[in-house]
């Protein structure tokens, strides 16, 4: 059961990353007016929020017994990630997602006016 939940969150993360790269590519190739560009930026931020939340759930499932370390090995590539199971790591993940939500609302409001 836990393995399938991790796999679902992992798939959501990869789909979000592909969507983020596709939107960036579209914004670079197309000559868009300001309203469309800001709306696409809002969609880009929305996919960043989805990717952040889903990767947080993946790390929570994989390192659920490690509640003391702030940094944990990354799933892909070289480096470290923040452990969402530690209290400080949970606060950092919450702050990042909260800032992305505020940025999303701000850019969405800008695209409407």
Secondary structure, 3 states (H helix, E strand, C coil): CHHHHHHHHHHHHHHHHHHHHHHHHHHHHCCCCHHHHHHHHHHHHHHHHHHHHHHHHHHHHHCCCCCCCCEEECCCCCCEEECCCCHHHHHHHHHHHHHHHHHHHHHHHHHHC
